[in-house]
Amino acid sequence: TQSTWVGNGLINAVAGALGLLRNLQTFNFLLGNTGITDTGTIVLPEKIYPLRTLRILYLSFFGCQSVTDKTGNMLADLIEGTQSLTTVNLDLSNTRVTEEAKNKIRTANKNSASTVKVI
Protein backbone atom coordinates (compact mmCIF):
# COMPACT_ATOMS: atom_id res chain seq x y z
CA THR A 1 0.00 0.00 0.00
CA GLN A 2 1.06 3.60 -0.55
CA SER A 3 -0.25 4.72 2.84
CA THR A 4 1.95 7.37 4.49
CA TRP A 5 1.19 5.74 7.83
CA VAL A 6 2.62 2.44 6.63
CA GLY A 7 5.88 4.16 5.75
CA ASN A 8 6.32 6.82 8.43
CA GLY A 9 4.45 5.07 11.24
CA LEU A 10 6.26 1.79 10.70
CA ILE A 11 9.73 3.32 10.61
CA ASN A 12 8.96 5.29 13.77
CA ALA A 13 7.94 2.08 15.54
CA VAL A 14 11.07 0.28 14.35
CA ALA A 15 13.30 3.19 15.33
CA GLY A 16 11.81 3.09 18.81
CA ALA A 17 12.67 -0.61 19.05
CA LEU A 18 16.20 0.03 17.79
CA GLY A 19 16.79 2.22 20.81
CA LEU A 20 16.46 -0.92 22.95
CA LEU A 21 18.67 -3.20 20.83
CA ARG A 22 22.21 -2.23 21.76
CA ASN A 23 23.83 -5.35 20.25
CA LEU A 24 22.16 -5.27 16.84
CA GLN A 25 24.56 -6.40 14.09
CA THR A 26 22.35 -6.48 10.99
CA PHE A 27 19.54 -4.11 10.05
CA ASN A 28 17.40 -5.10 7.05
CA PHE A 29 14.37 -2.99 6.27
CA LEU A 30 12.22 -2.96 3.14
CA LEU A 31 10.12 0.17 2.78
CA GLY A 32 9.64 -0.13 -0.96
CA ASN A 33 6.26 0.97 -2.34
CA THR A 34 5.08 2.34 0.99
CA GLY A 35 4.20 5.96 1.54
CA ILE A 36 7.34 6.79 3.52
CA THR A 37 8.55 10.36 3.14
CA ASP A 38 11.73 12.24 4.03
CA THR A 39 10.03 13.15 7.31
CA GLY A 40 9.79 9.47 8.18
CA THR A 41 13.41 8.65 7.38
CA ILE A 42 14.96 11.27 9.67
CA VAL A 43 14.21 9.16 12.75
CA LEU A 44 16.86 6.61 11.74
CA PRO A 45 20.17 8.38 12.48
CA GLU A 46 19.57 9.11 16.14
CA LYS A 47 18.80 5.41 16.72
CA ILE A 48 21.47 3.89 14.48
CA TYR A 49 24.45 6.10 15.43
CA PRO A 50 24.76 4.63 18.96
CA LEU A 51 24.73 1.04 17.62
CA ARG A 52 28.49 0.43 17.66
CA THR A 53 27.86 -3.24 16.86
CA LEU A 54 25.96 -2.58 13.62
CA ARG A 55 27.84 -4.25 10.75
CA ILE A 56 25.34 -4.65 7.91
CA LEU A 57 22.75 -2.06 6.89
CA TYR A 58 20.23 -2.89 4.18
CA LEU A 59 17.48 -0.40 3.33
CA SER A 60 15.12 -0.47 0.36
CA PHE A 61 13.06 2.57 -0.56
CA PHE A 62 12.26 1.22 -4.05
CA GLY A 63 9.32 3.06 -5.59
CA CYS A 64 8.89 5.62 -2.79
CA GLN A 65 8.38 8.83 -4.75
CA SER A 66 8.29 10.95 -1.58
CA VAL A 67 11.90 10.03 -0.75
CA THR A 68 14.24 12.73 -2.07
CA ASP A 69 17.78 14.05 -1.68
CA LYS A 70 17.00 14.99 1.91
CA THR A 71 16.95 11.27 2.69
CA GLY A 72 19.94 10.64 0.41
CA ASN A 73 22.05 13.20 2.24
CA MET A 74 20.90 11.88 5.63
CA LEU A 75 21.98 8.35 4.63
CA ALA A 76 25.40 9.63 3.55
CA ASP A 77 25.85 11.31 6.94
CA LEU A 78 24.64 8.19 8.74
CA ILE A 79 27.11 5.95 6.88
CA GLU A 80 29.97 8.33 7.53
CA GLY A 81 29.13 8.56 11.23
CA THR A 82 28.63 4.85 11.95
CA GLN A 83 32.17 3.55 12.30
CA SER A 84 31.34 -0.16 12.70
CA LEU A 85 29.62 -0.60 9.33
CA THR A 86 31.24 -3.04 6.92
CA THR A 87 28.44 -3.49 4.37
CA VAL A 88 25.74 -1.09 3.20
CA ASN A 89 23.13 -1.94 0.56
CA LEU A 90 20.65 0.75 -0.42
CA ASP A 91 17.93 0.44 -3.03
CA LEU A 92 16.92 3.96 -3.98
CA SER A 93 15.65 3.10 -7.45
CA ASN A 94 12.39 4.74 -8.50
CA THR A 95 12.72 7.35 -5.76
CA ARG A 96 13.45 11.05 -6.32
CA VAL A 97 16.99 10.75 -4.95
CA THR A 98 19.32 12.19 -7.61
CA GLU A 99 22.58 10.68 -8.87
CA GLU A 100 24.43 13.50 -7.10
CA ALA A 101 23.05 12.41 -3.72
CA LYS A 102 23.65 8.73 -4.55
CA ASN A 103 27.29 9.53 -5.33
CA LYS A 104 27.59 11.34 -2.00
CA ILE A 105 26.42 8.12 -0.32
CA ARG A 106 28.88 6.02 -2.33
CA THR A 107 31.81 8.16 -1.21
CA ALA A 108 30.69 8.44 2.43
CA ASN A 109 32.40 5.17 3.26
CA LYS A 110 35.95 6.50 3.30
CA ASN A 111 36.00 6.39 7.12
CA SER A 112 33.49 3.64 7.80
CA ALA A 113 31.90 1.04 5.55
CA SER A 114 34.15 -1.13 3.43
CA THR A 115 31.41 -1.90 0.89
CA VAL A 116 28.65 0.47 -0.16
CA LYS A 117 26.21 -0.51 -2.90
CA VAL A 118 23.63 2.03 -4.04
CA ILE A 119 21.12 1.38 -6.79
C-alpha positions, 0 to 999 in steps of 0.5 A: 500500500502507498499509505503514508502511515505504513511508511512513516508510522512503521519506521517510527515504531522500528526506530523506537525498538532500535533504541532498545537493541544495543547489540544489533549487528544487521539491520534489514528494512524494506520500505519499498512501495510504501508511503514513507517520506523524508520526514519518516526517514529522519528518525533513523540516524539518532537510533542507528548512530549509537549502535556500535555493533551494527555491521550490515545495513540494508534499506530499500526505498524502491518506488517511494516517490516521496523520498528525495535528496533529503533522505539521500544526504541523511543516509550519507551522513549516517554511513559516515558517522557509523564507524562499525559498518562493513556493508551497506546496501541501499535500493533507492531506485524509483525514488526522487533521490538524484545521482548526485546524492547517490554519489555522495552516499557512495563516497561516504564510506571513506572512514566507515563502511568497506562496501557500499552498494547504491542502486 
